[in-house]
């Protein structure tokens, strides 16, 4: 499940993130010479579409990192465990036609 989210995050960075960085490339060149947090704020405020794109990319990346860290430190919660068991039952019920069947039962593929 998390692997899929990481692929979505990578795809988002390769599309929306790069396009947003391309739109603010001249401002980034100025920031390279005269960096201030105020300049960053104005760059994102006056280029709202690029700011929203970068915010979306950074937000998803941060959320994934926090989720991975929580799972590493404290394990998965009871609710998450029950949800995953439900997904497993659904994959077994559908059988080999399910896209994740090869992940669950590689020997039967």
ABEGO torsion letter per residue (X at the ends): XAAAAAAAAAAAAAAAAAAAAAAAAAAAAAAAABBBAAAAAAAAAABAAAAAAAAAAAAAAAAAAAAAAAAAAAEBBAAAAAAAAAAAAAAAAAEAABAAAAAABAAAX
